[in-house]
Amino acid sequence: MHLLHLNVHSWVGSTSQSNALAVRELIREQQPDIVSLVEVDERWGPPEVLSSVADDLGYRWYFAPAFTYGEQESAEGSFGNAILARSSLLACTSVQLSWPARLYDGTEPSEARVLALAHLRVADGTELWFGSTHMPKSDAEARSQALERLLGLVPHLGSRWAVCGDFNAPPSSLSLPDEVRAVPDAIPSYPAERPAWRNSTTVCSRLGWPLPDACSH
């Protein structure tokens, strides 16, 4: 099984232009079975970038908003994680992992964090749960608490599951139980303009199930 994790940076590339085409072409090139997307910014009303990318590539999609932004009377859109899959989505849900002390005010510490979850049946008939998440970056305590909530949830997902995400911490620093594995990026991927470290993205999987192939960008 081939997994791909991408931080789409609100669909904006390093040149401040839309990166939707580049994301689409990367997915087309890699041909993953399942895609994890974080920092997905979906404006209310057209254009719907996520559905356009997924439909063009023949993937089913699920979007889990972490928070809504804009004024109370005129919300502008939602920001969160998404899952694309070639296979059937049997069920989809999301779980909140962090509760910032204040409402979203445009700063990273005020961003709520969620785990998007999809129950899938892949081509060979195997069923599994797949998750996509993005941990807090600047607040180590909030990141640790979010990871603890995630690890408290995954034992209920059965024997076959995987979570991709920007964990914003080296795999060696994550306090994981013995039955969970963490796999670092194959190559440095952060920061995007000049990648220098490979500990932003991690795949966690239950032991007893071979870890799928994974890559991140």
N, C-alpha and C positions, 0 to 999 in steps of 0.2 A: 504494500500500500504506500502511495506517495502523498505526503502532506506538504503543503506550502503555507508559510506564514508571512503576511505582509503588513507593515504599518503604512497606510496610504496617506497619512498626514493631511487629513481633511480633503483628499483628492487634489492637493496642491503640491507640485514638484519644487525642486530647488530653484527654478527660474521664476517662481511665483505664478506659473501657468498651470492649467489643469494637467494632472498626470493620469487621468482615466484611461487614455489610450495606451500609455506605457504599462499600466497595471494589466490591462486587457491583453496586451501582447506578451507580457511575461507569463501570465497564466496559460496562454495559448502555447507558448514555447515549452513550458515545464510539464504541461498535461497532468496536473495533480488530480488525485481522486477527491481530495477534500482541501478546501482553502480556508484559512483563518485570516480575517481582516480586522485590524484595530485602527482607532482614530478615524472611524467612518463618520462623515458628516453628511447627513441627509436632510436637505431643506424640505420644509413643508410645501408641497406643490411641486410642479415640474421645474427643472428636469430631475428625474430620479436616477442618479448615477449608478447606484448599486444594482438596481433591477436591469438597467440597460446593459451593464457589463455582464451580468449573469446570463441574461437572455441571449445575448450575442454569442456567448461561449457554450450555451447549452447546459448551464448549471442551474440547479434549484438553489434558492437562497433564503436566509433567515437573518433578520436584523434585530439586535437587542439594544435598545437605547440605554445609555447609562444616565443621561440627564437631558433635559430640554433647555434650550437657551432662547433669549429674547425677553421682551417685557411680558408681564403676566397677561395683559389684555391682547398682546399680539406676538405670541411665540413664533420664532423664525424657523426652528428646526430641532433635530435631535442628533446626539453624538454618542457613539458607542462601538460595539463589536458586531461582526457579521460572519456568517458561515456560508460557504458555497460548497455544493456537493453534486457530483454526477449521479449519485444513487438516490433512492427514495428517502425522504425525510419522514420518519414515522411519527415523530413528536418533537416539538421545540419548546424551550422554556429559557428563562434567565434567572439568575440568583444574584442579588446584590451582595458585594463583598466589602464595601466600605461606605461609611456614612460621614462625610465631612461635617465639620462643626457649623459651616455656613453654606447658604445656597450658592450655586455657581455664580461667580463674579468675574469670570474670564481668566482666572489664575489656575495653575495646575493643582495646588493643594485643595481647591474647592470642587474638584471633579470627583463625582461618585464613580465607583468602579463596579463592574458586573462581570459575571461569567455567563457567556452565551452557551447554551447546550442544545445539541441536536442528537436525537436517537436515529441511527442510520442502519439501513440494510445494504451492504455493499454487493458487488457483482457476484461473488461466490456464495451469497446467501448469509454471510456472517453479519450479525447485528452487534453494534457497538455504540457507545456514547462518545461524542466528540465535543470538546469545549474550546472556546476562544476567550482570552482575557488579556487585560493590560493592568499591571500592578502600579500602585503609586510610585513616583520616582523620588520626590524630594523629601518625603516623610518616611523614614525607615520604620518607625513604630507602626504607622498606618499600613505600610507594605507587609510587615510581619503579621499583623492582625488579619489582613486580607488573605494572605497565604494560609494562615491557620483555619480560616473559614472554608477556604477551598478544600484543604486536606480533610476537613471534617465532613465534607459533602461527598467526595469521590468514593469512599467505601460503599456508598449506597448505589453506585452506578454499575455494579456487577463486576465480572472478571475481565471485561474488555472495554477499555476506555483510554483516551488520550486527550491531553490538553495542550494547546499551543498558545503562546502569548509572549508579550514583552514583560518579563518578570523584573526587569531593571535591577538585577542582582546576579552575581556570578553563581552558577549552579552549586559550587562548593560551599557557598554561604547559606544556601537554603536548608532549613531544618526539615528533612524529609524522612518519613518512616522507612523501614527496611524494604517494604514491598513496593516502593515507588522509585522510579529512576528518573534522572534529569539528564538531558542531552544538550550540550551547548551548541551554539551556532557552528557550522562547519567552517565558516570563514568570518572574519570581522564584518560587522554589519552596522555598527553605530559609532559615531554619528553618520548620517547618510552621506554628507558631503565629503567626509574624509574618514572612512571606517578605520577604527583603531582597536576596538575591543569586541569580543564575541560573546559577552555574557548577558545580552539583553533578552534574547529569545531562548526559551526552554521548552522541551517536550517532556511531559510526565506521563508515564504509562505503568499500569499494573504489571508486576512480575508474573511470569507464567504465560505471557502473551508476547511474542516477538515484537520488539519496537519497530514501528514503521519507518520507512525512509522519510526524512524530513529535511527541508531547507527553508531559509528565511531571507528576507530582503528588507 
